[in-house]
Amino acid sequence: MSDSIAQAITDVCQRIRAAETAAGRQTGSVRLLAVSKTFPASAVQEAYATGQRAFGENYVQELQAKAAALAGLDIEWHFIGPLQSNKTRIVAENAHWVHSIERLKIAQRLSEQRPATLPPLQVCVQVNVSGEDSKSGCAPAEARALAQAVAALPNLQLRGLMCIPEPTDDREKLAGQFALLRQLQDELREDGLALDTVSMGMSSDMAQAIAAGSTMVRVGTAIFGARHYHA
């Protein structure tokens, strides 16, 4: 096993625990999602050997290939990228979680295509908290209606909300975007939805996301290194 991946996971877990303590939160209240997109199945196996079980993928074909290659392992696959309607079946059949639901049509297709032999697909609604045109996610004003509609679908279980904030060194701007997601989550819980997941925070901003109430951080670069994007 590569010492680098094992050591990186140890380091990231220590950073998560330190951030939980600094925020006055219970140890173990934040889950680590290891984002393995663009890295080979062998890298996932190395991380798995350390005890990591939840892995995030952005590309449908890559998720399908890795799920098949590592079918013998009890991996929890999370799809976290943009999802088109013509690709929903592959995700419905291979993923355990989907974080990137931004339209009801996508959720409806996932619900219809989820095999009856599998447990409900765990899902999050993605909210565009930064308002950037280039970002996926529903508008904050639409989040409540979308979440309630998704929660009513069979074969899906709505767990919470996800965001990808604007890449910025401005901590106040970042704090505002994280706070917006947390506020929306609180409103949905007041509406009676049993939500337990706030998916926000990545390698560069995980401590601030945890301070703002994240329950799952999506970390790739700090574990696997710089990305190798497909040509």
RAGI-V578505 format. One record per run of one state. SS is the DSSP state (alpha for helix, beta for strand, coil for the rest). FROM is the first residue (numbers start at 1). TO is the last residue. Records with the same first field share a line. If there is no record, write none. Layout:
# RAGI-V578505
SS=FROM-TO  FROM-TO
This chain:
# RAGI-V578505
coil=1-2  23-30  36-40  50-53  58-59  70-75  80-84  95-96  102-103  114-120  128-137  139-139  152-155  163-170  191-196  200-205  212-215  220-220  225-231
alpha=3-22  41-49  60-69  85-94  104-113  140-151  171-190  206-211  221-224
beta=31-35  54-57  76-79  97-101  121-127  138-138  156-162  197-199  216-219
